[in-house]
Amino acid sequence: MSTSTLKRSIGLFGAIATGLGLVVASNTLVSLGQGMGIGGPGFIFPMFVALILNLLVAFSFAELASILPRAGGINYYTLPAFGPFLGMVAVISGYVIVNMFAGSAEAAVAGMVFRDVFVPWFNPTLFSVLLVTVLGIVNILGVDLFVKVQVVLVSAMVGSLVILGIIGLSGMGGGTPLPTALSEYSFNPMGIGVLSLTALGFWLFVGVELVTPMAEEIKNPNLNIPIAMIASLVIILIAKVLYGYASLKYVPMDVLAGSMAPHVDTANAILGRTGQIWIGLVSLFATATTINTLLAAVPRMLYGMALKGQLPQIFGHVTRWKTPGVAIGFMTLAILSFVLSGVASIDTIIVFILAGACSWFITYIIAHLDVLILRRKYPNVVRVFKSPLGFWPQIIGIVGMIYMMFNIFPDPEIKAQIYKYVVIFVGATIVFSALWVKFKMKKGLFETTPLESLLQETDETVILSGAGAAVPANNATKSETI
């Protein structure tokens, strides 16, 4: 199917806002505060390790997207490398199931903040339901509306985090810093053990690759996708380091570590009621951008899978607004069902955050392997963006993911709960995917799709002829094939 089915209208700023959308979730503000509370100022070390690992992920996804700029995302990249089975596992366990939990937990955070900060008598679940429903409608009504909402919310939220962090660190807010100043903390009380918080730090940056499923709607995707992912990681590092260190200056570490809303505690300590209202708005914006991103990116993956026969064909339906309406509706209802059931509540958010991260690690390992396999199988395919330093980013990235999986959290009891949900997420996905491929698609689990046939479906990629000359597919422009 031609990529003209979807509307190409997202520019660079819209792509960056999409990349930032999931990374600046309310639950990442919770994990930032708890990480600072557990690790102290030394939490900066796992944050930097996590940043590097996410940059390696961005490199791999950027290279894959430059070959196949399709709405299917990781599934399309995996089809020519490993076949339909692992492609389905990567999408369903790494994005669909995880984000049903993460999205509902995120909505729960918004409901709690709205009640506690703004309207004490309002039912938080009702607020969560209304928010998810409105954002589902926004996404169905067109990608232009999605981008406008996303750019405004992300700009307000990231800007607010930076400003609040600067106010806190400079002491301009009028709040009373702790008697033990930030500079007097033991910088790294956990020693080398602080690296066991790398998975928690990783969650602060996870999700920038969700810009890649929007490839059919991004202008000049070969250039804007890698720029958007790298820019998103740098922006969020600056914002969260500023706010994280401001939190240590005003809130005791044990309070941060045990709080379900450490970001609210911090703003309240810096600016009092004004800060509480301000961070309350930031938290609501964060939830809105997160769910907005999930309802934009994940349905595009489902849409792409439906086109390849990996899901029921109805998921490939496109509305008159050029959006995958059925897929968006499915994800909206799935998140709402988890919100109403209370399965992923605010009380279990840290467990679901890290269980989601662990499932995401598996998807990222598959992405790194896709790069390695496709380079070996198709060395002559033009890669507009190529991950630097040979195979090292992918090898280091895979090792890093495995390390974080085995060191997911320092507390053994919480670690066991995390693994339990990972087994549920991934196990259910493996069973479903194997049965679907074997009996519905009637294919071998690892029966690959030739890359040439996938390239012929898109008007944005190029392939090389046997003689090595670049041959644009359909109407690819000269600038896109260099």
C-alpha positions as CSV (number, residue, x, y, z in Angstrom):
1,M,0.0,0.0,0.0
2,S,1.3,3.4,-0.8
3,T,2.4,5.7,1.9
4,S,0.0,8.3,0.5
5,T,-2.7,6.6,2.6
6,L,-1.5,8.7,5.5
7,K,-1.0,12.5,5.5
8,R,2.6,13.8,5.5
9,S,2.5,17.0,7.5
10,I,4.7,16.8,10.6
11,G,7.7,19.1,10.5
12,L,10.9,19.0,12.7
13,F,9.4,20.7,15.7
14,G,6.4,18.3,15.6
15,A,8.8,15.4,15.4
16,I,10.7,16.6,18.4
17,A,7.5,17.1,20.3
18,T,6.5,13.5,19.4
19,G,9.9,12.2,20.6
20,L,9.6,14.1,23.8
21,G,6.0,13.1,24.4
22,L,6.5,9.8,26.2
23,V,9.9,10.8,27.7
24,V,8.3,13.6,29.8
25,A,5.5,11.5,31.3
26,S,4.3,12.2,34.8
27,N,5.6,8.7,35.8
28,T,9.1,9.8,34.7
29,L,8.8,12.7,37.1
30,V,8.0,10.2,39.8
31,S,10.9,7.9,38.9
32,L,13.2,11.0,38.8
33,G,12.3,12.0,42.3
34,Q,12.5,8.5,43.6
35,G,15.8,7.9,41.9
36,M,17.2,11.1,43.5
37,G,15.8,10.0,46.8
38,I,17.4,6.5,46.6
39,G,20.7,7.4,45.0
40,G,21.2,11.0,46.1
41,P,23.2,13.3,43.8
42,G,25.0,10.1,42.5
43,F,21.9,9.2,40.6
44,I,23.4,11.4,37.9
45,F,25.7,8.4,37.1
46,P,22.9,5.9,36.1
47,M,21.2,8.8,34.3
48,F,24.2,9.3,32.1
49,V,24.6,5.6,31.5
50,A,20.9,5.4,30.6
51,L,21.3,8.5,28.3
52,I,24.2,6.8,26.4
53,L,22.2,3.5,26.0
54,N,19.2,5.5,24.7
55,L,21.4,7.3,22.2
56,L,22.5,3.9,20.9
57,V,18.9,2.9,20.6
58,A,18.2,6.1,18.7
59,F,21.1,5.3,16.3
60,S,19.7,1.9,15.6
61,F,16.1,3.1,15.1
62,A,17.3,6.0,12.9
63,E,19.2,3.6,10.6
64,L,16.3,1.2,10.4
65,A,13.8,4.1,9.7
66,S,16.1,5.5,7.0
67,I,15.8,2.1,5.2
68,L,12.1,1.6,5.8
69,P,10.3,4.8,6.8
70,R,7.0,3.0,7.4
71,A,4.2,3.3,9.9
72,G,4.8,-0.2,11.1
73,G,8.0,0.8,12.9
74,I,10.0,-2.0,14.6
75,N,7.7,-4.7,13.0
76,Y,8.7,-3.6,9.5
77,Y,12.4,-3.6,10.4
78,T,12.1,-7.1,11.8
79,L,10.3,-8.7,9.0
80,P,13.3,-9.0,6.6
81,A,15.7,-9.8,9.5
82,F,13.8,-12.4,11.6
83,G,10.3,-12.8,10.2
84,P,6.8,-12.0,11.5
85,F,7.0,-13.7,14.9
86,L,9.7,-11.6,16.5
87,G,8.2,-8.5,14.8
88,M,4.9,-9.2,16.6
89,V,6.6,-9.9,19.9
90,A,8.6,-6.6,19.7
91,V,5.4,-4.5,19.1
92,I,2.9,-6.3,21.3
93,S,5.1,-6.9,24.4
94,G,7.2,-3.8,24.0
95,Y,4.5,-1.2,23.1
96,V,0.9,-2.5,23.2
97,I,0.6,-4.4,26.4
98,V,3.2,-2.3,28.3
99,N,1.5,0.9,27.3
100,M,-1.9,-0.3,28.4
101,F,-0.5,-0.5,31.9
102,A,1.8,2.5,31.6
103,G,-0.9,4.6,30.0
104,S,-3.5,3.8,32.6
105,A,-1.0,4.3,35.4
106,E,-0.1,7.7,33.8
107,A,-3.8,8.6,33.7
108,A,-4.1,7.6,37.4
109,V,-1.2,10.0,38.2
110,A,-3.1,12.8,36.4
111,G,-6.3,12.1,38.2
112,M,-4.6,12.1,41.6
113,V,-2.8,15.3,40.9
114,F,-6.0,17.0,39.6
115,R,-7.8,16.0,42.8
116,D,-5.0,16.8,45.3
117,V,-3.9,20.1,43.7
118,F,-6.9,21.6,42.1
119,V,-10.4,20.1,42.9
120,P,-10.4,17.9,46.1
121,W,-14.0,16.8,45.6
122,F,-13.5,15.6,42.0
123,N,-13.4,11.8,41.3
124,P,-9.8,11.2,40.0
125,T,-10.9,8.2,38.0
126,L,-13.5,10.2,36.2
127,F,-10.9,12.9,35.3
128,S,-8.6,10.1,34.0
129,V,-11.4,8.7,31.8
130,L,-12.3,12.1,30.4
131,L,-8.6,12.9,29.6
132,V,-8.0,9.7,27.8
133,T,-11.3,10.0,25.8
134,V,-10.6,13.5,24.7
135,L,-7.1,12.6,23.5
136,G,-8.4,9.6,21.7
137,I,-10.8,11.9,19.8
138,V,-8.0,14.4,19.1
139,N,-5.9,11.7,17.4
140,I,-8.8,10.3,15.3
141,L,-9.5,13.8,14.0
142,G,-6.2,14.1,12.3
143,V,-2.4,14.3,12.6
144,D,-2.4,18.1,12.3
145,L,-4.5,18.5,15.4
146,F,-2.3,15.9,17.2
147,V,0.8,17.9,16.4
148,K,-0.6,21.3,17.4
149,V,-1.7,19.9,20.8
150,Q,1.6,18.1,21.2
151,V,3.9,21.1,20.5
152,V,1.9,23.4,22.9
153,L,1.9,20.9,25.7
154,V,5.5,19.8,25.4
155,S,6.8,23.3,25.1
156,A,4.9,24.4,28.2
157,M,5.9,21.4,30.2
158,V,9.7,21.2,29.4
159,G,10.0,25.0,29.7
160,S,8.3,24.8,33.2
161,L,10.6,22.1,34.4
162,V,13.7,24.0,33.3
163,I,12.4,27.3,34.9
164,L,11.4,25.6,38.2
165,G,14.7,23.8,38.3
166,I,16.6,27.1,37.9
167,I,14.4,28.9,40.5
168,G,15.1,26.1,43.0
169,L,18.8,25.8,42.5
170,S,19.3,29.6,42.5
171,G,17.1,30.1,45.6
172,M,14.9,32.6,44.0
173,G,11.7,30.9,44.9
174,G,11.3,32.0,48.5
175,G,11.2,28.4,49.8
176,T,13.5,27.2,52.6
177,P,16.3,24.9,51.5
178,L,17.2,22.0,53.7
179,P,19.6,22.6,56.6
180,T,21.9,20.1,54.9
181,A,22.6,21.9,51.7
182,L,22.8,20.0,48.4
183,S,26.6,20.5,48.3
184,E,26.9,18.8,51.7
185,Y,25.3,15.5,50.7
186,S,27.5,12.5,50.3
187,F,27.6,12.8,46.5
188,N,27.2,9.0,45.9
189,P,26.1,7.2,49.1
190,M,25.4,4.0,47.2
191,G,28.9,3.7,45.7
192,I,29.1,1.4,42.7
193,G,25.7,0.1,43.7
194,V,24.1,3.2,42.3
195,L,24.4,1.6,38.8
196,S,21.6,-0.8,39.9
197,L,19.4,2.2,39.4
198,T,20.3,2.4,35.7
199,A,17.0,0.8,34.7
200,L,15.1,3.5,36.7
201,G,17.3,6.1,35.0
202,F,16.6,4.5,31.6
203,W,12.9,5.1,32.1
204,L,13.6,8.9,32.2
205,F,14.6,8.7,28.5
206,V,12.6,5.7,27.1
207,G,10.4,6.2,24.2
208,V,12.0,8.7,21.8
209,E,11.9,6.0,19.1
210,L,8.1,6.4,19.0
211,V,8.7,9.1,16.4
212,T,9.6,6.4,13.9
213,P,6.1,4.9,13.5
214,M,5.1,8.4,12.4
215,A,7.5,8.2,9.5
216,E,4.8,8.2,6.8
217,E,3.5,11.5,8.2
218,I,6.9,13.3,8.9
219,K,8.3,15.6,6.3
220,N,11.8,14.5,5.1
221,P,11.9,11.6,7.6
222,N,15.4,10.6,6.7
223,L,16.7,13.8,8.2
224,N,14.1,14.8,10.8
225,I,13.7,11.5,12.6
226,P,17.3,11.1,13.8
227,I,17.5,14.9,14.7
228,A,14.2,14.6,16.6
229,M,15.4,11.6,18.6
230,I,18.8,13.0,19.5
231,A,17.4,16.4,20.3
232,S,14.7,14.9,22.5
233,L,17.3,13.1,24.6
234,V,19.5,16.1,25.1
235,I,16.6,18.4,26.0
236,I,15.2,16.0,28.6
237,L,18.6,15.4,30.2
238,I,19.0,19.2,30.8
239,A,15.4,19.5,32.2
240,K,15.6,16.6,34.5
241,V,19.0,17.2,35.9
242,L,18.0,20.7,36.8
243,Y,14.7,19.7,38.4
244,G,16.2,16.6,40.1
245,Y,19.0,18.5,41.8
246,A,16.5,21.2,42.8
247,S,14.5,18.5,44.5
248,L,17.5,17.4,46.6
249,K,18.0,21.0,47.7
250,Y,14.5,21.3,49.2
251,V,13.2,17.8,50.0
252,P,14.8,15.1,52.2
253,M,16.0,12.0,50.3
254,D,13.9,9.6,52.3
255,V,10.8,11.7,51.5
256,L,11.6,11.7,47.8
257,A,12.3,7.9,47.8
258,G,8.9,7.1,49.4
259,S,6.7,9.7,47.8
260,M,4.1,8.9,45.1
261,A,4.4,12.5,43.8
262,P,8.0,13.7,44.6
263,H,7.8,16.3,41.8
264,V,4.8,17.9,43.6
265,D,6.6,17.8,46.9
266,T,9.6,19.6,45.3
267,A,7.6,22.4,43.7
268,N,5.6,23.0,46.9
269,A,8.9,23.3,48.8
270,I,10.3,25.7,46.3
271,L,7.4,28.0,45.7
272,G,4.7,27.0,48.1
273,R,1.1,26.9,46.8
274,T,2.2,28.7,43.6
275,G,4.7,25.9,42.9
276,Q,2.1,23.2,43.7
277,I,-0.3,24.7,41.2
278,W,2.5,25.1,38.6
279,I,3.8,21.6,38.9
280,G,0.2,20.3,39.0
281,L,-0.3,21.9,35.5
282,V,3.1,20.5,34.4
283,S,2.1,17.0,35.6
284,L,-1.2,17.2,33.7
285,F,0.6,18.4,30.6
286,A,3.0,15.5,31.0
287,T,0.2,13.0,31.1
288,A,-1.5,14.6,28.2
289,T,1.6,14.5,26.0
290,T,2.3,10.9,27.0
291,I,-1.1,9.5,26.2
292,N,-1.3,11.7,23.1
293,T,2.0,10.1,21.9
294,L,0.8,6.6,22.8
295,L,-2.4,7.1,20.9
296,A,-0.5,8.4,17.9
297,A,2.5,6.1,17.6
298,V,1.3,2.7,18.9
299,P,-1.8,2.6,16.6
300,R,0.5,3.3,13.6
301,M,2.3,0.1,14.5
302,L,-1.0,-1.9,14.7
303,Y,-2.0,-0.3,11.4
304,G,1.3,-1.5,9.8
305,M,0.9,-5.0,11.2
306,A,-2.6,-5.2,9.8
307,L,-1.3,-4.4,6.3
308,K,1.1,-7.3,6.6
309,G,-1.6,-9.7,7.8
310,Q,-0.2,-9.9,11.4
311,L,-3.4,-8.5,12.9
312,P,-7.0,-8.4,11.7
313,Q,-7.4,-6.3,8.6
314,I,-9.8,-3.9,10.4
315,F,-6.8,-2.4,12.2
316,G,-5.6,-1.1,8.7
317,H,-8.7,1.0,8.3
318,V,-8.0,4.7,7.7
319,T,-10.5,7.4,8.5
320,R,-11.5,10.3,6.3
321,W,-9.0,12.4,8.4
322,K,-6.2,10.1,7.2
323,T,-5.7,8.4,10.6
324,P,-5.8,4.7,11.6
325,G,-9.1,5.2,13.4
326,V,-9.8,1.6,14.5
327,A,-6.3,1.1,15.9
328,I,-6.6,4.4,17.8
329,G,-10.0,3.5,19.1
330,F,-8.6,0.1,20.3
331,M,-5.7,1.6,22.2
332,T,-8.0,4.3,23.7
333,L,-10.5,1.6,25.0
334,A,-7.7,-0.6,26.2
335,I,-6.2,2.2,28.3
336,L,-9.6,3.1,29.6
337,S,-10.4,-0.5,30.6
338,F,-7.2,-0.6,32.7
339,V,-8.0,2.8,34.2
340,L,-11.5,1.6,35.3
341,S,-10.3,-1.8,36.5
342,G,-7.6,-0.1,38.7
343,V,-5.1,-2.9,37.8
344,A,-2.3,-0.3,37.2
345,S,-2.8,2.0,40.1
346,I,-0.6,4.8,41.6
347,D,0.4,2.4,44.4
348,T,2.0,0.0,41.9
349,I,3.5,2.5,39.5
350,I,7.2,1.8,40.2
351,V,6.6,-1.9,39.6
352,F,4.8,-1.3,36.3
353,I,7.3,1.3,35.2
354,L,10.2,-1.2,35.5
355,A,8.2,-4.1,34.2
356,G,7.5,-2.0,31.2
357,A,11.1,-1.0,30.9
358,C,12.2,-4.6,31.0
359,S,9.8,-5.5,28.2
360,W,11.1,-2.5,26.3
361,F,14.6,-3.8,26.7
362,I,13.6,-7.0,24.8
363,T,12.3,-4.8,21.9
364,Y,15.4,-2.7,21.9
365,I,17.6,-5.9,21.7
366,I,15.6,-6.9,18.7
367,A,16.1,-3.5,17.1
368,H,19.9,-3.7,17.6
369,L,19.9,-7.2,16.2
370,D,17.8,-6.0,13.2
371,V,20.6,-3.5,12.4
372,L,23.3,-6.2,12.6
373,I,21.4,-8.8,10.5
374,L,20.3,-6.3,7.8
375,R,23.8,-5.0,7.4
376,R,25.0,-8.5,6.8
377,K,22.1,-9.6,4.5
378,Y,21.7,-6.3,2.6
379,P,25.1,-4.5,2.7
380,N,24.3,-2.5,-0.5
381,V,21.0,-1.0,0.6
382,V,21.3,2.8,0.9
383,R,21.2,3.9,4.5
384,V,20.6,7.7,4.6
385,F,21.5,7.6,8.3
386,K,24.0,4.9,9.4
387,S,24.8,4.2,13.0
388,P,28.4,5.3,13.6
389,L,31.4,3.2,14.8
390,G,30.6,0.0,13.0
391,F,28.8,-2.6,15.1
392,W,29.9,-1.3,18.5
393,P,26.8,0.7,19.3
394,Q,24.6,-2.3,18.7
395,I,26.8,-4.7,20.7
396,I,27.2,-2.3,23.6
397,G,23.5,-1.6,23.5
398,I,22.6,-5.3,23.7
399,V,25.0,-5.8,26.6
400,G,23.6,-2.8,28.4
401,M,20.0,-4.0,28.0
402,I,20.9,-7.4,29.4
403,Y,22.7,-5.9,32.3
404,M,19.7,-3.7,33.2
405,M,17.3,-6.7,32.9
406,F,19.4,-8.6,35.5
407,N,19.8,-5.5,37.7
408,I,16.3,-4.1,37.3
409,F,16.0,-2.8,41.0
410,P,18.1,-3.1,44.2
411,D,15.1,-4.4,46.4
412,P,14.7,-8.2,45.9
413,E,11.0,-8.2,46.7
414,I,10.2,-5.4,44.2
415,K,12.5,-7.1,41.7
416,A,10.5,-10.4,42.0
417,Q,7.2,-8.5,41.3
418,I,8.8,-6.8,38.3
419,Y,9.9,-10.2,36.8
420,K,6.4,-11.6,37.4
421,Y,4.8,-9.0,35.2
422,V,7.5,-9.3,32.6
423,V,6.8,-13.0,32.3
424,I,3.1,-12.3,32.0
425,F,3.6,-9.5,29.3
426,V,6.1,-11.4,27.2
427,G,4.7,-14.9,27.8
428,A,1.2,-13.9,26.6
429,T,2.7,-12.2,23.6
430,I,4.8,-15.2,22.6
431,V,1.8,-17.5,22.7
432,F,-0.5,-15.2,20.7
433,S,2.1,-14.3,18.1
434,A,3.2,-17.9,17.5
435,L,-0.4,-19.1,17.1
436,W,-1.3,-16.2,14.8
437,V,1.7,-16.7,12.5
438,K,1.4,-20.5,12.4
439,F,-2.4,-20.8,11.9
440,K,-3.7,-17.5,10.6
441,M,-0.8,-16.4,8.4
442,K,0.2,-20.0,7.7
443,K,3.9,-19.0,7.7
444,G,7.0,-20.2,9.5
445,L,7.8,-18.2,12.6
446,F,11.1,-17.0,11.2
447,E,10.1,-16.9,7.5
448,T,11.6,-13.6,6.5
449,T,10.1,-11.1,4.0
450,P,12.6,-10.0,1.3
451,L,13.6,-6.4,1.9
452,E,13.2,-5.6,-1.8
453,S,9.4,-6.3,-1.6
454,L,9.1,-4.0,1.4
455,L,11.1,-1.3,-0.3
456,Q,8.8,-1.4,-3.3
457,E,5.8,-0.6,-1.0
458,T,7.2,2.8,0.0
459,D,7.8,5.9,-2.1
460,E,10.6,7.1,0.2
461,T,13.4,4.5,0.0
462,V,16.0,3.5,-2.5
463,I,17.5,0.1,-3.3
464,L,20.7,-0.7,-5.1
465,S,20.8,-2.6,-8.4
466,G,23.0,-5.5,-8.8
467,A,25.6,-3.3,-10.4
468,G,25.6,-1.0,-7.3
469,A,23.8,2.0,-8.9
470,A,21.2,3.7,-6.7
471,V,17.7,3.2,-8.0
472,P,15.0,5.4,-6.4
473,A,11.8,3.6,-5.7
474,N,8.8,5.6,-7.1
475,N,9.2,9.3,-6.5
476,A,12.1,9.5,-4.0
477,T,13.9,12.8,-4.4
478,K,17.5,13.2,-5.0
479,S,18.2,14.8,-1.6
480,E,16.6,11.8,0.1
481,T,18.8,9.2,-1.6
482,I,22.2,10.7,-0.9
